[in-house]
Amino acid sequence: MDYVSRTIYILKKIGIYNMYKGCDYIVSCVRFIHDNQSSYLPVTKILYYDIAKQYNTSTQCVEKNIRKVIDIIWNMDEIPEIFNDIINPDSQSRKPGNSEFLISLYNHIESNEYSDKIFNINKDKIKYICPLTNEQCGFCNEILYQIVQAVFLKR
């Protein structure tokens, strides 16, 4: 299961795009939670430290930027249905904390099956003729692959 693509897909469905630094941190956190399932509970001690080290920043910066994304979602005029699916209905009267949101997002990805057609685009099937060389070009294929993935994940 590709946790990175699924996390990006869900964040975009909510209305959060990678222009927010917290978006990158959330994606990395979900991947980290998956890779280290036994250690995802002490968020501030382990998770933030590893993400901060990965992005060459501080744990406070990681925490603040994730909180900012949650604040943006919480303050939307209409909170998207998928966000309500992620967060426990009993706790929807209050804004979720960072660790609650991250763990709920991870559990949502784990428990819901998203169509693999959305996430698995076969690079070998993309054939693009370069306008400069008039031949198939690996660089152009890679760019086209990135564009196609971005379009599919934007839905």
N, C-alpha and C positions, 0 to 999 in steps of 0.2 A: 504494500500500500504506500502510495506516495503522499506522505503527510504534508510536505511543503506545498505541493500543488493544491491539495484539498484545503489547506488552511488559507492560502491566497484566494481560492475560489469562494470560500465562505466569507472571508473579510470583504471581498468585492461585492458579494450579494448583500451584505449588511450596508455597504456604502463607504467602506474604508479602503483607500488605495495606498500604494506604497509611497505617496508623497509625505506620509507621516512616518517619522523614524520609528515610532512604536510598532508600526506594522511589521517591519523587519524583525524587531525584537520578539514579537508575538509568534511569528513564523518559526524563528529559531527556538523559542521556548517550547513550542509544540513538538518540534523535531527532537529536542533534548529530552522532553518528558517521555516520548516514545522510546528513545534509545536508552534511557536510564529510569525505567519504570519504578524501580525500588526507591529512588531518591527524589521523587518529585514533590514531596510534601514540604520539606524545608526550603521554600521558595527563595527567601532572601539570603540564606546561607550558601546554597549550592547553585541553584539555577541562575540567579542574577549575576553571581560571580563569574560563572562560565560564559554567559552571554556578554557581559561587560568585557571580559578578556578577549572574546572573539571579535568584538567591534572596537576594541581599544578605547574604551570609555569607562565610566564609573558605574558601580551598582546603583547609585542614586539616580543616575541618568536613565538607566534601563527601567527602573521602577517608575520614575516620573513620566517617561514617554509611553509606557504601557497604560498607566493611569489616565493619561491624556486621551488616548484612543478610546478607552472605556467611557470617559467623560463625554467625548464627542458623540458616541453612540447613545448614551443615556440622555443627552440633551437634544436629540433629534426631535423634530416636530412629531413624527410618527416613527416609533421604534419598529424596525423591520421584523416580520414574522419569524425569520430564521434566528434572530437574536433571542426571541422568546422561546424558541425550541431549544436553544443552547443552555440558557439559564434556567435553573430549577424554578418552577412556577411558584413555589412557596416563598421564594426570596425575591420575587419581582417587585415588591413594594419598596425595595431599597436597591441602590446601585451596588453591583457586585464588586468585591475587592479584586485585586490583581490575581491572586492565587486562585480564588474561586472562579474567575473568568477563564483563566488558562486551563485549569483542570476540567471545567465544564466544556470548554471548546475541544479539548483533547478527547474527552469521553463522547462528545457528539460525533466527532470524526470516526472514532472507534465503532460506535453503535449504528451509524447510518451508512448505507451503501450508496455511494454516488456512482453513476455510470462511468465505467472505465473509458468509454469513448470520449469523455470530456478531457481526461487527463493523459491518455496514452496516444500520442501522435507518433506514428512510425516515421523516423527521419528518412529511412530508405525509400519511402514512397513519395517523398517530396523531390521533384526533379524540376530544376529551374535553369533556364539558359541565361547566362550572363549577358547583359546588353553590351558590355565592352568587348568581350572575347568571342561572343557568339557560340560558346560552348558551355557544357555543364560545369558549374563552378561550386566548389565546396563552401567557399565563403558566402556566396549568394544563397546557397541551400540553407546554411546555418542561420542567416538573417531571416529568410522566409520562415524557417521553422520557429524562430523566436516570435515572429509576428503572428503566425497561426496559433501558437500557444497562448499568446496574449489575448487574442480575439476569443478563443474558446474559454479562457479563464475569466474573461470579462463578463460573460453571460450571467 
